[in-house]
Amino acid sequence: MGHISTSLSGVKSRYMLRPMNVDDIPAIRVIFKQVFRPNSKDCNENFDRYFQKLFFDNPYYDPEIGSVVHENERGEIDSALSILPVPYVVDGQSVMGRLLCAFMMKPEASPRGAAELSLSIRPSEKTINFSDTAAPVSLRHFEALGGVTLGAHALGWTRIFQMASYVAIIAARRHPVLGSLVTSTGRMLNPLFPLPPVKKIAKSHASVKEITQDEAVSLIPDLLQSYSAHPDWTEKDLHWLLHMAEENRVAGALRFFAINDPAGTPTGFFCYYSRPNGMVEVLNVITKAGTERQAINVMLFHLQEQGHVAAQGRVDPRYLSALSQQSNMVFRHRANVCVTTARTDVLNAVERNNMFIGGLAGESWSRLSTDFF
């Protein structure tokens, strides 16, 4: 990163790509609102405080690998890329991951800034650059730099438990004025549209137990070991991450669960946001190799028994077969997932669907994804 001088009609101009600092946040808010929340009334100083907490107060903040801004010839920020560092371990070797979040450019600005920001994420041996919410234009930047697109990870899944209520929720989203009316109508009509239930697995196989954040923190690192490339979170890291995820009240109430074997020993974990309308957003399912189908079944049975209308989440290819065998399961494209790195070990892990990415190792838990509208 540094200064870039150009000549236009014989007049020298000065452009600069540099690390973002805290003082830039008000200007970032203006661009964020223009690009992502054009009709927002809530994108105010609360945004500034949250943005600082997320990108400058995280456990691995480092200006050399963190968020980046581009200044135009007048010294004004015209584009920015927010980046959250995530430590990874790949085949036993430590490497820093960079979760690429909001990539934004002033609507009237020259595309030069965005192009130069893209160069800051070109493949390197020192880092893994990745995104689990890349828009089509960002995807093109990734691919131009030699990035890899993870097709299956881009899929979202939805398992419907109560059809009439689910249809009513979708209708209420499109026509908010009808919200309470269609929701109550959906509940009354559910008996007329029965769906095959999730079949209960034998009690001797597995059970579900709700756990505390502390218990989740102690459980997650061991389960991640089954991936050759996975976040190298410490207990401190996970407490920060899960606390931030719990703050996302717009997404719902975050709950943690262990999947236990007959002896009561944890063999898996899942967490989800529970919403008042009966919808559930599953952030992650993590389980020991060979128990994927059992984990999906016991999780969905639990959600069904809790009376939820439907559950949805992002696909981890390890669980795609188990998800596909469920009835009333719908798949659709959610967002592009991309990785840029020059490390062969990471690329091999990606090719084998052996990299943990998305969910807690993504940005769907961030308020920037769901809030400030």
C-alpha positions, -999 to +999 in steps of 0.1 A: +000+000+000+012+035-006+009+066-027+000+065-064+006+096-086-010+100-120-012+126-146-045+137-162-045+165-188-010+175-176-021+180-140-006+157-113-031+139-090-024+120-059-043+089-050-035+068-019-043+033-007-038+031+031-049+012+063-082+024+077-081+041+110-107+049+136-110+085+125-122+073+091-154+057+105-178+086+100-168+088+063-172+050+061-206+052+075-217+077+048-204+053+021-219+022+038-253+040+039-251+051+003-242+016-009-260-008+015-287+012+034-299+041+011-332+044+030-318+039+065-327+061+095-307+040+119-273+042+103-260+068+127-234+071+155-245+036+168-230+023+136-197+041+143-194+025+178-202-010+164-179-007+134-150+003+158-158-026+181-159-051+152-129-040+132-106-021+156-112-038+190-111-074+178-084-097+193-062-097+161-065-061+149-033-051+130-033-022+106-010-041+082-036-068+076-068-050+085-093-028+068-082-006+039-094+027+023-087+045-009-084+083-011-091+103-042-070+132-055-087+156-029-078+133+000-114+121+004-122+084+010-140+072-021-139+034-015-132+010+014-128-026+023-135-038+058-115-068+069-117-089+101-085-110+109-092-147+117-062-169+127-061-202+109-042-234+112-036-255+080-021-289+084-006-278+117+009-246+103-004-212+115-015-186+089-036-154+092-069-154+075-086-121+065-124-122+063-134-096+037-166-079+047-181-048+033-165-038-001-179-003-009-174+025-033-191+059-034-217+057-062-203+087-081-166+077-076-142+065-102-138+027-102-101+032-099-103+030-061-122-003-061-097-017-086-067-007-064-084-021-033-088-054-052-050-056-056-046-055-018-062-090-016-042-106-044-030-142-035-002-143-010+017-170+009+013-150+041-025-148+043-058-164+033-083-139+020-119-151+020-155-140+019-187-158+025-210-130+013-194-119-020-217-100-043-214-107-081-191-077-087-169-088-058-168-123-073-155-109-105-127-091-086-118-124-068-117-144-101-096-118-118-070-122-091-070-160-094-094-166-065-113-199-060-151-200-058-166-226-035-198-236-052-215-258-026-208-233+002-228-207-017-260-227-012-285-221+015-309-248+028-343-245+043-362-273+061-399-265+065-418-279+095-451-260+092-460-252+056-489-227+060-470-207+086-439-206+064-459-193+034-475-167+057-441-155+069-428-151+033-460-132+025-456-109+055-420-101+045-433-089+011-463-071+024-455-060+060-489-043+064-505-078+064-480-092+089-502-102+119-531-112+097-513-136+075-493-150+104-524-159+124-541-173+093-510-195+086-512-210+121-549-219+116-542-235+082-512-256+092-534-287+099-546-286+064-511-289+049-494-316+070-457-323+062-438-355+068-421-350+102-384-355+108-381-391+120-368-395+155-336-415+158-332-441+185-324-426+219-294-450+221-277-430+193-277-393+202-294-366+223-294-328+223-286-306+253-286-268+254-253-255+267-239-222+279-215-200+260-186-212+283-194-248+274-196-239+237-162-223+239-147-254+254-163-277+228-158-259+195-119-261+192-118-299+195-145-304+169-127-282+145-097-305+144-115-327+119-108-300+093-073-297+078-078-259+075-098-243+104-098-212+126-072-214+154-094-197+180-083-195+216-109-194+244-105-156+245-111-153+208-143-174+210-157-155+239-152-123+219-168-138+188-197-154+205-204-122+225-204-102+193-227-128+177-251-126+207-253-088+203-270-093+170-305-092+184-320-084+150-309-119+139-326-134+169-316-150+202-284-171+198-286-205+214-259-232+217-264-270+218-242-301+223-250-334+206-242-362+230-236-399+226-254-424+249-227-420+275-233-382+276-201-374+258-203-345+233-198-356+197-211-325+180-223-289+183-247-266+167-259-230+172-287-210+158-306-177+160-342-182+171-367-156+159-401-147+173-418-156+140-407-192+144-379-191+119-344-204+129-311-194+113-285-221+119-250-207+120-230-239+122-232-276+127-199-292+137-195-329+145-171-357+145-163-374+111-187-401+103-216-387+124-228-360+100-261-377+091-269-384+127-261-348+137-283-333+110-312-356+119-310-350+157-307-312+152-337-310+128-358-333+151-350-310+180-360-279+161-392-296+149-401-306+185-394-271+197-423-259+175-403-239+150-419-231+116-387-237+096-350-238+099-324-225+074-287-222+071-257-223+048-243-255+033-211-270+045-204-297+018-197-322+046-233-321+055-248-318+020-256-355+016-273-356+050-293-325+043-303-338+008-318-369+024-343-349+044-378-344+031-392-308+027-357-296+022-351-267-003-318-254-016-311-221-032-281-198-039-274-175-009-241-157-015-208-164-032-180-179-012-144-171-024-108-177-013-076-161-026-042-174-014-010-186-029-007-214-003-010-249-019-020-265+014-051-242+017-060-247-020-058-285-014-081-282+016-106-262-004-105-287-032-112-315-007-140-295+010-118-297+041-118-260+051-140-246+078-155-214+064-187-195+069-210-194+099-189-184+129-160-182+104-180-157+083-199-125+087-235-137+089-234-131+127-223-095+122-248-067+127-235-052+094-254-081+077-288-076+095-289-042+112-288-005+106-317-005+081 
